[in-house]
């Protein structure tokens, strides 16, 4: 019987060793798994950094063309030709606000600011949208504009039309 007890004790110890070995192997596997997860996370984050940089290069021409459109349109506004700015805007813009209402609102807003003194581009963001209301390519351009009475941010968003031309689709003064 002692033999059986010793055998049982030996089997019991072997069982613990097997479990202990399995736990060590499992822990090592988990560490490797965590290391792989970290590596994948690093790769994913680095790809997010690289891809936007590529998009910026790809859309550089679009941003430049849209900025030129916005600056030309703002010259019309700066000269007080508000009805003409409405005429030069996109279909989306003209459907959003009636011509006479646009002229009245802009007259009030610009009167409180005074004449523009200087303007510089702060940011340009290319966007593509597939929604029912605003489908197409946009560039959101933020300007810092110094007027005689105060400095404001103007946000002008040109939209590329089906003919390839850029036209202003929205204008905000912050």
C-alpha positions in Angstrom: 0.0 0.0 0.0 2.9 2.3 0.6 3.8 1.8 -2.9 0.5 2.9 -4.1 0.6 5.9 -1.8 4.0 6.8 -3.2 2.8 6.2 -6.7 -0.2 8.4 -6.0 2.0 11.1 -4.5 4.3 10.8 -7.5 1.3 11.0 -9.9 0.0 14.0 -7.9 3.4 15.7 -8.2 3.6 14.9 -11.9 0.1 16.3 -12.3 1.2 19.6 -10.6 4.3 19.7 -12.8 2.2 19.2 -15.9 -0.2 21.9 -14.8 2.7 24.2 -13.8 4.4 23.6 -17.2 1.1 24.3 -18.9 0.7 27.5 -17.0 4.2 28.6 -17.8 3.6 27.8 -21.5 0.3 29.5 -21.4 1.8 32.6 -19.8 4.6 32.7 -22.4 2.0 32.3 -25.1 -0.1 35.2 -23.6 3.0 37.4 -23.5 3.8 36.6 -27.2 0.2 37.3 -28.0 0.3 40.7 -26.2 3.5 41.5 -28.0 1.9 40.7 -31.4 -1.1 42.9 -30.5 1.2 45.8 -29.6 3.1 45.4 -32.8 -0.2 45.3 -34.8 -1.4 48.4 -33.0 1.8 50.3 -33.8 1.6 49.3 -37.4 -2.1 50.4 -37.6 -1.3 53.7 -36.0 1.7 54.3 -38.2 -0.4 53.6 -41.3 -2.9 56.2 -40.2 -0.1 58.7 -40.0 1.2 57.8 -43.5 -2.1 57.7 -45.3 -3.3 61.2 -44.4 0.0 62.5 -45.6 -0.5 60.8 -48.9 -4.0 62.2 -49.2 -2.6 65.7 -48.7 -0.3 65.3 -51.6 -3.0 63.8 -53.8 -5.5 66.6 -53.1 -3.0 69.5 -53.3 -4.2 70.6 -56.7 -7.8 70.5 -55.6 -7.0 72.5 -52.5 -5.2 75.1 -54.5 -8.0 75.4 -57.1 -10.6 75.7 -54.4 -8.6 78.3 -52.5 -8.3 80.4 -55.6 -12.1 80.1 -56.1 -12.7 81.2 -52.5 -10.3 84.1 -52.7 -11.9 85.4 -55.9 -15.4 85.0 -54.4 -14.3 86.9 -51.3 -13.0 89.8 -53.4 -16.6 90.1 -54.8 -17.9 90.1 -51.2 -15.2 92.5 -50.0 -16.3 95.0 -52.7 -19.9 94.9 -51.5 -21.3 93.0 -54.5 -23.4 90.7 -52.4 -26.0 89.8 -55.0 -23.2 89.0 -57.4 -21.5 86.7 -54.8 -24.8 84.8 -54.6 -24.9 84.5 -58.4 -21.3 83.1 -58.4 -22.0 80.6 -55.7 -22.9 76.9 -56.2 -26.4 75.6 -56.9 -26.5 74.1 -53.3 -25.8 77.6 -51.9 -28.4 79.3 -54.0 -31.0 76.7 -53.1 -30.2 77.2 -49.4 -30.7 80.9 -49.1 -32.7 83.3 -51.3 -30.7 86.0 -53.0 -32.3 89.0 -51.3 -32.0 87.4 -47.9 -28.3 86.7 -48.5 -27.6 90.3 -49.5 -29.4 91.7 -46.4 -27.7 89.3 -44.0 -24.3 89.9 -45.5 -24.8 93.7 -45.5 -25.5 93.6 -41.7 -22.6 91.3 -40.9 -20.1 93.2 -42.9 -21.2 96.6 -41.8 -20.4 95.7 -38.2 -16.9 94.6 -39.2 -15.8 97.4 -41.5 -13.6 97.0 -44.6 -11.2 94.1 -44.7 -7.5 95.0 -44.0 -5.8 91.6 -44.5 -6.6 88.0 -44.9 -4.5 84.8 -44.6 -5.3 81.1 -45.0 -5.2 79.2 -41.7 -6.3 75.8 -42.9 -7.5 73.8 -45.9 -9.3 70.4 -45.6 -10.3 68.3 -48.5 -13.5 66.3 -48.0 -15.6 64.0 -50.2 -19.3 63.4 -49.3 -21.8 61.0 -50.7 -24.9 62.2 -48.8 -28.1 63.1 -50.6 -27.9 66.8 -49.7 -24.2 67.5 -50.3 -22.7 64.9 -52.6 -19.3 65.8 -54.1 -15.8 67.1 -53.3 -15.4 70.0 -50.9 -12.5 72.0 -49.5 -13.1 73.7 -46.2 -10.9 76.8 -46.1 -10.5 78.8 -42.9 -9.2 82.3 -43.2 -8.1 84.7 -40.5 -9.4 88.1 -41.7 -8.5 91.4 -40.1 -11.3 94.0 -40.6 -11.1 97.6 -39.5 -13.2 96.9 -36.4 -12.0 93.4 -35.4 -10.3 90.2 -36.6 -12.5 87.2 -37.3 -12.3 83.8 -38.8 -14.1 83.2 -42.1 -14.9 79.7 -43.3 -15.5 79.3 -47.0 -16.3 75.9 -48.5 -16.0 75.6 -52.3 -17.7 72.6 -53.9 -16.5 71.0 -57.2 -19.4 71.0 -59.6 -20.2 68.3 -62.2 -18.4 70.5 -64.8 -15.2 70.4 -62.6 -15.4 74.0 -61.6 -15.2 75.1 -58.0 -18.0 77.3 -56.6 -18.6 78.4 -53.0 -21.2 76.3 -51.2 -21.1 77.9 -47.8 -19.7 81.0 -46.0 -19.5 81.6 -42.2 -18.0 84.3 -40.1 -16.9 83.0 -36.7 
